[in-house]
């Protein structure tokens, strides 16, 4: 049987499926608890903008892997100079 996803609800210690899966009389299952939909739907425009701003700030900072910082533009220019020199030597 292929992997199948069926939506459902957890209430009072029981899981209720929104539909009966075809062909699944017995199967192993994994249960993932998702955040309440109403919280995401009720988030104000200001809350969404603030969350997006925090995400962009984290992206700008990047992930620190403990190495030295580098300037992407300088690295690109250095690499292009190396390639130009290599091409010039081949001529």
C-alpha positions in Angstrom: 0.0 0.0 0.0 1.4 3.4 -0.9 1.8 6.1 1.7 -1.5 7.8 2.4 -2.4 11.0 4.2 -5.8 11.5 5.8 -6.8 14.5 7.8 -8.4 14.0 11.2 -8.9 15.4 14.6 -7.6 14.5 18.1 -10.3 14.8 20.7 -10.3 13.5 24.3 -7.6 10.9 23.7 -9.0 9.6 20.4 -8.1 10.3 16.8 -11.1 10.7 14.4 -10.3 10.5 10.7 -12.2 12.9 8.4 -12.5 10.1 5.9 -12.1 6.3 5.7 -9.0 5.5 3.8 -9.6 3.1 0.8 -7.9 -0.2 1.0 -6.5 0.3 4.5 -7.8 -2.4 6.7 -4.6 -2.5 8.9 -1.6 -0.2 8.7 1.1 1.4 10.7 0.5 5.1 11.2 2.4 8.2 12.2 0.5 11.0 13.9 1.6 14.6 13.6 0.0 17.3 15.8 -0.4 20.5 13.9 -1.0 23.9 15.4 -4.6 25.0 15.7 -5.7 26.5 12.4 -7.6 29.3 14.1 -4.4 30.9 15.5 -2.9 31.2 12.0 -6.1 32.4 10.5 -6.6 35.0 13.1 -3.1 36.4 13.0 -3.3 40.1 12.2 -1.7 41.6 9.2 0.7 43.4 11.6 1.7 40.1 13.2 2.3 38.5 9.8 4.5 41.5 8.8 6.5 41.3 12.0 7.0 37.6 11.5 8.2 38.2 7.9 10.5 40.9 9.1 12.1 38.6 11.7 12.5 35.9 9.1 14.3 38.4 6.7 16.6 39.6 9.5 17.5 36.0 10.3 18.2 35.4 6.6 20.4 38.5 6.4 22.4 37.4 9.5 22.8 33.9 8.1 24.0 30.9 10.0 27.2 31.0 11.9 29.3 27.9 11.4 32.2 29.4 13.4 34.4 30.2 10.4 35.6 33.6 9.2 33.2 35.9 7.6 33.5 36.7 4.0 32.2 39.1 1.5 30.3 37.3 -1.3 31.0 40.1 -3.8 34.8 40.0 -3.1 34.8 36.2 -3.3 33.0 36.4 -6.7 35.4 39.0 -8.1 38.4 37.0 -6.9 37.2 33.8 -8.5 36.4 35.7 -11.8 40.0 37.1 -11.8 41.4 33.6 -11.3 39.3 32.3 -14.2 40.3 35.2 -16.5 44.0 34.5 -15.7 43.6 30.9 -16.4 41.9 31.6 -19.7 44.7 34.1 -20.7 47.4 31.5 -20.0 45.7 29.0 -22.3 45.8 31.3 -25.3 
